[in-house]
């Protein structure tokens, strides 16, 4: 698995995904399964600007 953490609103995750996908391509990795997101905190308690999303990509 490759992973990256996005900080901020969920709808603004695209640049984080692009950063991860670019890194995978530059390092010769292939995505071999579905992407998973894990929400590390609750935006209702910390605010959307502090929301943390861990993005996992299975690779080979």
N, C-alpha and C positions, 0 to 999 in steps of 0.2 A: 504494500500500500504506500502510496504517496499521500501526504497531507499538507494542508495549509490552513491557517486560521484567518478568517475575515472578521474585522471589527467594524461595526456600523450596521445600518439598516439592511434587512434581508434583500430588498429590491436593488441594492447597490453592490451585490456580490459579483457581478459580471467581470470587473477588472481583476478581481482576485482569481476567478476561474481562468481568465486569460493568462495571468502570470503563471499559474500552475501548469496549464496546458503548454505554454511556451517552454517552460523548464523541462517538461517531459519530452517534448520534441527535440530540444537541444541536447538532451542526454540519452537519446535513443530508446526511451521507454514507450511501450504501447499500452493503451488502456484495454483491459480484458474483461471488464464487467461494469455494472452500474455504479454510478457515483453515489456516495452517501453523505448526508449532512447531519451533524450532531450539534445541537444548540446547547452551549455551555453555560448560559445564564438566562434569566427571564427578563426580557425588555421591560415588562411592566414594573420591575423592581429597580432596574438600573438605567432605563431610558434606551431608546433605539440607537443612539450614537455610541453606546457602550456595549451593545449586543455583540456576543462572540459566537461565531459559527465555525465549527471545524469541518473541513471538506476533505473527504477521503476518496481516493481513486485507486482501484485495484490495478496493478501494473505487472508487466512481464518484460 
